């Protein structure tokens, strides 16, 4: 069963989360990790930033991704690392 079959059959997952998951899957490297910014995801998918944030929360809650906060050397935030599970 492919990841598409799994995510398509999850009726509890909103369509916004399915769309963002497919985007992350497309952006991920061979290790299943990617680090696009929320603004980038929103622009590429023509969604609002708040919709992308809600989708990421949905994906985390349903166990499809794990989010790791990342920081620059000076302590400021940078894009999150998303691990597809």
Long-range contacts (C-beta under 8 A, 24 or more apart in sequence): 3-84, 7-64, 10-62, 12-62, 13-58, 13-59, 13-62, 13-64, 14-54, 14-55, 14-58, 16-47, 16-51, 16-52, 16-54, 16-55, 16-58, 17-54, 17-55, 17-56, 17-58, 17-59, 17-62, 17-64, 19-45, 19-47, 19-55, 20-45, 20-47, 20-52, 20-55, 20-56, 20-59, 21-55, 21-59, 21-64, 21-65, 21-84, 24-59, 24-65, 24-82, 24-84, 25-84, 28-82, 28-84, 32-83, 32-84, 32-85, 33-81, 33-82, 33-83, 33-84, 34-81, 34-82, 34-84, 35-70, 35-79, 35-80, 35-81, 35-82, 36-79, 36-82, 37-79, 38-79, 40-79, 56-82
